[in-house]
Amino acid sequence: MLHALRQEGLSYSEIARRTGYERRSVAKWLKFKAPPAFAEMRRLAMRFNGILRSKRSETLDPWIDDAIDSELIPIMRFARVLRRDIDAVNNAIELPWSNGQAEGQINRLKTLKRAMYGRAGPELLRARMLPPRHTN
């Protein structure tokens, strides 16, 4: 579609206005002929999102095959990593348990420690990490 608009003689800015894409993106895609690759990457990403949301892993293997056959380097790498530990990926899709809460708290603690490094002692860190005490 972008190439057709460009062949009609439209400027990058006009193509951006008509399509809703940013002008720089239009210029880059026209230069590298990336819109078909972008569309394929988006299609694969949406399919993978559907697999995660459906909580059914039986469609994961065909998705991995399609991703590897796509010749889109980032997607191919991601699919190969998934295949290496397929049992864990299947469990992550199907099982209801998550360590997201624990990982979030660990991430929060590390961020606070980095921000406070060399500035404060454990008392301030404890005050920042624990919920405030309410006195009655």
C-alpha positions in Angstrom: 0.0 0.0 0.0 2.8 2.5 0.9 4.7 1.7 -2.3 1.5 2.2 -4.3 1.0 5.6 -2.7 4.6 6.6 -3.4 4.3 5.5 -7.0 1.4 7.9 -7.3 3.9 10.6 -6.6 2.8 11.4 -3.0 5.4 12.7 -0.5 6.4 10.9 2.6 4.4 13.4 4.7 1.3 13.0 2.6 1.5 9.2 2.9 2.0 9.6 6.6 -1.2 11.7 6.9 -3.2 9.3 4.8 -2.1 6.1 6.6 -1.6 7.4 10.2 2.0 6.2 10.4 4.8 8.6 11.4 6.7 10.2 8.5 10.0 8.7 9.5 8.5 5.2 9.7 7.0 5.7 6.2 10.4 6.8 4.9 12.2 3.9 6.5 9.7 1.3 5.3 9.7 2.6 1.7 13.5 2.6 1.7 13.9 -1.0 3.1 10.7 -2.4 1.7 9.7 -3.4 5.3 5.9 -3.2 5.4 5.4 -6.9 4.2 7.9 -8.0 6.9 6.2 -5.8 9.5 2.8 -7.2 8.6 4.2 -10.8 9.0 5.8 -10.0 12.3 2.6 -8.4 13.6 0.6 -11.4 12.5 2.9 -13.8 14.3 2.9 -11.7 17.4 -0.9 -11.5 17.5 -1.1 -15.3 17.0 1.3 -15.8 19.9 -0.7 -13.4 22.1 -3.8 -15.5 21.2 -2.1 -18.6 22.3 -1.1 -17.0 25.7 -4.6 -15.7 26.3 -6.4 -18.9 25.3 -4.4 -20.9 27.9 -4.1 -23.7 25.4 -0.7 -24.8 24.3 -1.5 -27.2 21.5 -1.2 -24.5 18.9 2.3 -23.5 20.1 4.2 -26.0 18.1 2.7 -25.0 14.7 3.3 -21.3 15.7 7.0 -22.1 16.4 7.3 -23.8 13.1 5.7 -20.8 11.3 7.9 -18.4 13.2 11.1 -20.2 12.3 10.0 -20.4 8.6 9.2 -16.7 8.6 12.9 -15.7 8.1 12.3 -12.8 10.4 15.5 -12.9 12.6 14.1 -11.6 15.9 11.0 -13.9 15.7 13.1 -16.9 14.6 15.4 -16.4 17.6 12.5 -16.1 20.0 10.9 -19.2 18.6 14.1 -21.2 18.9 14.4 -20.2 22.6 10.8 -21.3 23.2 11.5 -24.6 21.6 14.6 -25.2 23.8 12.4 -25.2 26.9 9.1 -26.2 25.5 7.9 -28.0 28.6 8.3 -24.9 30.7 6.6 -22.8 28.1 3.7 -25.2 27.9 3.3 -25.1 31.7 3.5 -21.3 31.7 0.6 -21.2 29.2 -1.6 -23.8 30.7 -1.1 -23.6 34.5 -2.7 -20.8 36.6 0.3 -20.2 38.8 2.6 -17.2 38.4 5.7 -15.8 40.1 4.9 -12.4 38.8 4.1 -10.9 42.2 7.4 -12.1 43.7 9.4 -10.9 40.7 7.7 -7.5 40.8 8.6 -7.1 44.5 12.2 -8.2 43.8 12.4 -5.7 40.9 11.0 -2.9 43.1 13.6 -3.7 45.8 16.5 -3.7 43.4 15.4 -0.4 41.9 15.2 1.2 45.3 18.6 -0.2 46.3 20.1 1.2 43.1 18.6 4.6 43.6 19.7 4.7 47.2 23.2 3.2 46.8 25.7 5.0 49.0 23.1 7.5 50.2 21.3 5.8 53.1 21.4 3.0 55.5 19.2 0.0 56.0 16.7 2.0 58.1 15.7 4.2 55.1 15.5 1.2 52.8 13.2 -0.6 55.3 11.1 2.6 55.5 10.8 2.8 51.7 10.0 -1.0 51.3 7.5 -1.6 54.1 4.0 -0.1 54.1 3.6 2.8 56.5 2.6 2.0 60.0 -0.7 3.5 61.1 -1.0 4.5 64.7 -4.4 4.5 66.4 
